[in-house]
């Protein structure tokens, strides 16, 4: 689940870092000396918000319920297969074929159902993450502007930063205040 989220954050971080480096090199060293740079762990910021925790708890509950339904359905299919294997030697060939066809049909329907559910949950997670990411970026930009930062960079894109320049907790608090 979190893998796609991490990939989008990394992509965003790389493009922000590249833009920042180009800005620093293009503007000369005098401007760079006066620059105020802050850092944020975007993944931690989003996953620390109250909204993410609420949404994720709901998401996890739905996922767990669906997982239980899938396990029950899988149990029924296994039972069908066991019964078919036990009865295969004593069944009339026509009835055996009918039961085998019913089993195959049920198995294919089950596999499609599982795939559809996986796709649906992945879509829901992506939508949830994208919404929060967009809102968090707006909050970060406002924090940066209010605190007069020259630029804010994603921590995962930098080799070193002063821990005092980390605005992650500040961004989470600002987000939670804005999106109660």
Secondary structure as GFF3:
##gff-version 3
##sequence-region A 1 180
A	DSSP	alpha_helix	2	27	.	.	.	ID=ss1
A	DSSP	alpha_helix	29	33	.	.	.	ID=ss2
A	DSSP	beta_strand	37	40	.	.	.	ID=ss3
A	DSSP	alpha_helix	42	47	.	.	.	ID=ss4
A	DSSP	alpha_helix	50	87	.	.	.	ID=ss5
A	DSSP	alpha_helix	93	146	.	.	.	ID=ss6
A	DSSP	beta_strand	151	154	.	.	.	ID=ss7
A	DSSP	three_ten_helix	155	157	.	.	.	ID=ss8
A	DSSP	three_ten_helix	163	165	.	.	.	ID=ss9
A	DSSP	alpha_helix	168	178	.	.	.	ID=ss10
###
